[in-house]
């Protein structure tokens, strides 16, 4: 098994895709996970322009790169969220529109449907050799949540409030997932604080809320579980049939008490008194070897996509060492029982 090592472009949206392709190849990556912001992947253009997808593939192939997934985190966040001024900064102007919360949520839902349609078009335009390696197009992203503000139960959460939040999620996302099903595309939620699913318990609730439909799964990212104290290796095993994509991202958690806790104390990333920080791969607390072993156990053959975030490190240095780290770390599962060879003479 040879899993491609890709770079998520979300943190590089200040660069054109052409510039980033050149950089990513130099860093040592096999491909890119294209973010639906900046000029990396534009949903509207991909839907409207006949040759848009083909031109993207030509650019990727020119640099010897592939793509196994596109990502719509920002728009997905607005589907279920309680909308406020923060969302204007992350949403396309046509999705933000007049800023009226319910209208924003509805436009975000339509954009996610279009993202499924364009994902199908994009991967249908892939070179034949690439298509043979892609089981199904994947759109990674967030869902938002109408109940994230209830994560700490005071004032006491009223009976039915959490259930109502999952019903709201199902009501808003099932029509979106219908379009994903129609086009043979899957949605991979990055379980994450502020989403409808942020740990294993809430992930199970989310799966049940949408009736266990297979178009809904997960973009596994251990960094968001580690600082919460969630068993991220067990998450892989529990959702073995729904791990549609994998982010490789590390996180450091302080071994001693700090002035801030799990919720961050309103301190910005990079502050010396934070209890946890995202770190370049291999420089944090995540046990990536156990993750690789669990991914082998479930026969995951998709990309290992580096989402590089480290506030106190140069990103080009970090992205380069991260590509090398993942390639050195990854290994195929055994095809033999090692001690079954003892009786062979």
C-alpha positions as CSV (number, residue, x, y, z in Angstrom):
1,X,0.0,0.0,0.0
2,X,1.4,3.4,-1.0
3,X,-0.6,6.2,0.5
4,X,0.0,9.6,-1.2
5,X,1.2,12.4,1.1
6,X,-0.7,15.6,0.3
7,X,-0.8,19.1,1.5
8,X,-4.0,20.8,2.5
9,X,-4.0,24.2,0.8
10,X,-6.3,26.0,3.3
11,X,-3.4,27.7,5.2
12,X,-1.7,28.7,1.9
13,X,-4.6,30.6,0.2
14,X,-2.5,33.7,0.0
15,X,-0.6,32.0,-2.8
16,X,-1.9,31.2,-6.2
17,X,-2.4,27.6,-7.0
18,X,0.3,27.8,-9.6
19,X,2.8,29.1,-7.1
20,X,1.7,26.6,-4.4
21,X,2.1,23.7,-6.9
22,X,5.7,24.6,-7.5
23,X,6.3,25.0,-3.7
24,X,4.5,21.7,-2.8
25,X,6.5,19.7,-5.2
26,X,9.7,21.2,-3.9
27,X,8.6,20.5,-0.3
28,X,8.2,16.8,-1.2
29,X,4.4,16.3,-1.6
30,X,2.6,13.9,-3.9
31,X,-0.5,16.0,-4.2
32,X,-2.7,18.7,-2.8
33,X,-6.0,18.7,-1.0
34,X,-7.7,21.8,-2.6
35,X,-9.4,24.3,-0.4
36,X,-12.6,26.0,-1.8
37,X,-11.2,29.4,-1.2
38,X,-8.5,31.6,-2.7
39,X,-8.1,30.6,-6.3
40,X,-7.4,26.9,-5.4
41,X,-10.9,25.6,-6.2
42,X,-13.7,28.0,-7.0
43,X,-17.1,26.2,-6.8
44,X,-19.0,28.7,-9.0
45,X,-16.4,28.7,-11.7
46,X,-16.1,24.9,-11.6
47,X,-19.9,24.6,-12.1
48,X,-20.2,27.2,-14.8
49,X,-17.0,26.8,-16.9
50,X,-16.7,23.8,-19.1
51,X,-12.9,23.5,-19.0
52,X,-12.3,24.6,-15.4
53,X,-11.7,21.1,-14.0
54,X,-9.5,20.1,-16.9
55,X,-7.3,23.1,-16.5
56,X,-6.9,22.4,-12.7
57,X,-5.8,18.9,-13.5
58,X,-3.4,20.1,-16.2
59,X,-1.8,22.4,-13.6
60,X,-1.5,19.7,-11.0
61,X,-0.1,17.2,-13.5
62,X,2.4,19.7,-14.8
63,X,4.0,19.6,-11.4
64,X,3.6,15.8,-10.9
65,X,0.8,16.3,-8.3
66,X,-2.5,14.6,-7.7
67,X,-5.7,15.5,-5.7
68,X,-7.8,13.1,-3.7
69,X,-10.2,15.5,-2.0
70,X,-11.5,19.1,-2.0
71,X,-12.4,21.0,1.2
72,X,-15.3,23.3,2.0
73,X,-14.8,24.0,5.6
74,X,-15.7,27.6,5.6
75,X,-19.1,27.4,3.8
76,X,-20.0,24.2,5.6
77,X,-19.5,26.0,8.9
78,X,-22.4,28.3,8.1
79,X,-25.0,25.6,7.4
80,X,-25.9,25.0,11.0
81,X,-24.1,27.8,12.9
82,X,-25.8,30.6,14.8
83,X,-24.6,33.3,12.3
84,X,-22.9,36.4,13.5
85,X,-20.4,39.0,12.2
86,X,-17.5,36.5,12.3
87,X,-19.0,34.5,9.4
88,X,-18.8,37.5,7.0
89,X,-15.0,37.3,7.2
90,X,-14.9,33.6,6.0
91,X,-17.8,33.3,3.6
92,X,-17.9,34.2,-0.1
93,X,-19.8,37.4,-0.7
94,X,-22.7,35.6,-2.5
95,X,-23.1,33.3,0.4
96,X,-23.0,36.1,3.0
97,X,-25.4,38.2,1.0
98,X,-27.6,40.4,3.2
99,X,-26.2,38.7,6.3
100,X,-29.6,37.7,7.6
101,X,-28.8,34.5,9.6
102,X,-31.4,32.1,8.1
103,X,-30.8,33.3,4.6
104,X,-27.0,32.8,5.1
105,X,-27.6,29.3,6.3
106,X,-29.8,28.5,3.3
107,X,-27.3,29.9,0.8
108,X,-24.5,28.0,2.5
109,X,-26.5,24.8,2.1
110,X,-27.0,25.5,-1.6
111,X,-23.3,26.1,-2.0
112,X,-22.5,22.8,-0.4
113,X,-24.9,21.1,-2.8
114,X,-23.0,22.8,-5.6
115,X,-19.7,21.7,-4.1
116,X,-20.9,18.0,-4.4
117,X,-21.8,18.6,-8.1
118,X,-18.5,20.2,-8.8
119,X,-16.5,17.6,-7.0
120,X,-18.1,15.0,-9.3
121,X,-17.2,17.1,-12.4
122,X,-13.6,17.7,-11.1
123,X,-12.9,14.0,-10.4
124,X,-14.5,12.9,-13.7
125,X,-12.0,15.1,-15.4
126,X,-9.0,13.5,-13.7
127,X,-6.5,11.5,-15.7
128,X,-7.4,7.8,-16.0
129,X,-4.4,6.7,-13.9
130,X,-5.6,9.0,-11.0
131,X,-9.3,8.0,-11.3
132,X,-8.3,4.3,-10.8
133,X,-6.9,5.2,-7.4
134,X,-9.9,7.2,-6.2
135,X,-12.7,5.1,-4.9
136,X,-15.1,8.0,-4.6
137,X,-14.7,11.8,-4.6
138,X,-14.4,13.3,-1.1
139,X,-15.5,16.7,0.1
140,X,-14.0,17.5,3.5
141,X,-15.5,20.2,5.7
142,X,-17.3,21.4,8.7
143,X,-21.0,21.4,9.5
144,X,-21.4,24.1,12.0
145,X,-23.6,23.6,15.0
146,X,-26.6,25.3,16.6
147,X,-25.8,23.8,20.0
148,X,-22.0,24.3,20.4
149,X,-22.7,27.1,22.8
150,X,-24.3,24.5,25.1
151,X,-21.1,22.4,25.3
152,X,-20.7,23.5,29.0
153,X,-23.9,22.9,30.8
154,X,-24.6,26.1,32.7
155,X,-27.2,27.4,32.9
156,X,-28.3,23.8,32.9
157,X,-29.2,22.5,29.4
158,X,-32.9,22.0,29.2
159,X,-34.4,18.6,28.3
160,X,-34.5,18.2,24.6
161,X,-32.1,21.0,23.7
162,X,-29.2,18.7,22.6
163,X,-31.6,16.4,20.7
164,X,-33.1,19.4,19.0
165,X,-29.6,20.5,17.8
166,X,-29.0,17.1,16.2
167,X,-32.5,17.3,14.6
168,X,-31.6,20.7,13.2
169,X,-28.3,19.2,11.8
170,X,-30.2,16.3,10.2
171,X,-32.9,18.7,8.7
172,X,-30.3,20.9,7.2
173,X,-27.7,18.3,6.0
174,X,-29.9,15.5,4.8
175,X,-31.0,17.5,1.7
176,X,-27.3,18.3,1.1
177,X,-26.4,14.6,1.5
178,X,-29.1,13.7,-1.0
179,X,-27.1,15.6,-3.6
180,X,-23.9,14.0,-2.5
181,X,-25.6,10.6,-3.0
182,X,-27.0,11.6,-6.4
183,X,-23.5,12.3,-7.6
184,X,-21.6,9.5,-5.9
185,X,-19.6,11.9,-3.6
186,X,-19.1,11.5,0.1
187,X,-18.8,14.3,2.8
188,X,-16.1,13.9,5.4
189,X,-16.7,16.0,8.5
190,X,-13.6,17.0,10.4
191,X,-14.8,16.4,13.9
192,X,-13.7,19.5,15.7
193,X,-14.8,21.8,18.5
194,X,-17.6,24.1,17.2
195,X,-19.0,21.3,14.9
196,X,-22.0,19.1,15.5
197,X,-19.5,16.3,16.2
198,X,-16.3,17.2,18.1
199,X,-15.5,13.9,19.8
200,X,-16.4,10.2,19.5
201,X,-19.6,10.5,21.5
202,X,-21.0,13.4,19.5
203,X,-19.7,11.7,16.2
204,X,-21.9,8.7,17.0
205,X,-24.9,11.0,17.6
206,X,-24.3,12.7,14.3
207,X,-24.2,9.5,12.4
208,X,-27.4,8.3,14.0
209,X,-29.1,11.7,13.3
210,X,-28.7,11.3,9.6
211,X,-29.8,7.6,9.7
212,X,-26.4,6.1,9.2
213,X,-26.3,7.1,5.6
214,X,-22.9,6.3,4.0
215,X,-22.5,9.6,2.3
216,X,-21.7,11.0,5.7
217,X,-18.3,10.2,7.3
218,X,-15.2,11.7,8.7
219,X,-12.0,13.5,7.8
220,X,-9.9,12.1,10.7
221,X,-7.7,14.7,12.4
222,X,-6.1,13.5,15.7
223,X,-5.0,17.0,16.7
224,X,-8.5,18.1,17.7
225,X,-9.0,15.0,19.9
226,X,-5.7,14.9,21.7
227,X,-6.0,18.1,23.7
228,X,-9.6,17.2,24.6
229,X,-8.5,13.8,26.1
230,X,-10.3,11.8,23.4
231,X,-8.9,8.4,22.3
232,X,-8.1,9.2,18.7
233,X,-6.8,5.7,17.8
234,X,-10.1,4.2,19.1
235,X,-12.0,6.7,16.9
236,X,-10.4,5.1,13.8
237,X,-11.6,1.7,14.9
238,X,-15.1,2.8,15.9
239,X,-15.7,4.6,12.6
240,X,-13.6,2.3,10.5
241,X,-16.2,2.3,7.6
242,X,-16.5,6.1,7.7
243,X,-12.9,7.3,7.7
244,X,-13.0,8.8,4.2
245,X,-9.9,11.1,4.5
246,X,-7.1,11.7,7.0
247,X,-5.5,14.9,8.1
248,X,-2.0,14.6,9.6
249,X,-1.6,17.4,12.2
250,X,0.2,17.4,15.5
251,X,-0.7,19.2,18.8
252,X,1.4,19.8,21.9
253,X,-0.3,19.6,25.3
254,X,1.5,21.1,28.3
255,X,2.7,18.5,30.8
256,X,2.2,21.0,33.6
257,X,-0.6,23.4,34.5
258,X,-0.8,26.7,32.6
259,X,-2.8,29.8,33.1
260,X,-5.3,28.7,30.4
261,X,-7.0,25.3,30.0
262,X,-8.6,23.3,27.3
263,X,-10.8,26.3,26.2
264,X,-7.7,28.4,25.6
265,X,-8.4,31.3,28.0
266,X,-9.0,33.7,25.1
267,X,-5.3,33.6,24.5
268,X,-4.2,33.6,20.8
269,X,-2.3,30.8,19.2
270,X,1.4,31.2,19.9
271,X,0.9,32.6,23.4
272,X,3.4,31.2,26.0
273,X,0.6,30.4,28.5
274,X,-1.6,28.3,26.3
275,X,-2.3,24.8,27.6
276,X,-2.1,23.4,24.1
277,X,-0.8,24.4,20.6
278,X,-0.9,23.0,17.2
279,X,2.6,21.9,16.2
280,X,4.5,20.8,13.1
281,X,4.4,17.1,12.7
282,X,6.6,15.1,15.1
283,X,6.9,18.1,17.4
284,X,3.8,17.5,19.5
285,X,2.1,14.7,21.5
286,X,0.2,12.7,18.9
287,X,1.3,9.1,18.6
288,X,1.3,8.8,14.8
289,X,2.7,5.3,14.7
290,X,-0.4,4.0,16.5
291,X,-2.5,5.9,14.0
292,X,-0.7,4.3,11.0
293,X,-1.2,0.9,12.6
294,X,-4.9,1.6,13.1
295,X,-5.3,2.9,9.5
296,X,-3.6,-0.3,8.3
297,X,-6.0,-2.3,10.4
298,X,-9.0,-0.8,8.7
299,X,-7.4,-1.0,5.3
300,X,-7.4,2.8,4.8
301,X,-5.6,3.5,1.5
302,X,-6.4,7.1,1.0
303,X,-4.2,10.2,1.3
304,X,-2.3,11.3,4.4
305,X,-3.0,15.0,4.1
306,X,-0.8,17.4,6.0
307,X,-2.7,20.3,7.5
308,X,0.3,22.4,8.6
309,X,-0.3,24.7,11.5
310,X,2.4,26.0,13.9
311,X,2.3,29.6,14.9
312,X,5.9,29.8,15.9
313,X,7.6,28.1,12.9
314,X,8.3,29.2,9.3
315,X,5.7,27.4,7.3
316,X,8.0,26.5,4.4
317,X,10.4,24.9,6.8
318,X,7.5,23.2,8.6
319,X,5.8,21.9,5.5
320,X,9.0,20.4,4.2
321,X,9.8,18.6,7.4
322,X,6.2,17.4,7.7
323,X,6.3,15.8,4.2
324,X,9.5,14.0,5.1
325,X,8.1,13.0,8.5
326,X,4.9,11.4,7.1
327,X,6.8,9.5,4.3
328,X,9.2,8.1,6.8
329,X,6.5,7.2,9.2
330,X,4.0,5.5,6.9
331,X,4.3,1.7,6.3
332,X,2.2,-1.0,4.7
333,X,0.6,-3.7,6.8
334,X,2.1,-7.2,7.0
335,X,1.0,-9.7,4.4
336,X,2.3,-12.6,6.5
337,X,2.1,-14.0,10.0
338,X,5.7,-13.6,11.0
339,X,6.0,-16.7,13.3
340,X,4.2,-18.9,10.7
341,X,7.5,-19.1,8.9
342,X,9.3,-21.0,11.7
343,X,8.2,-24.5,10.5
344,X,9.4,-23.9,6.9
345,X,12.6,-25.9,6.3
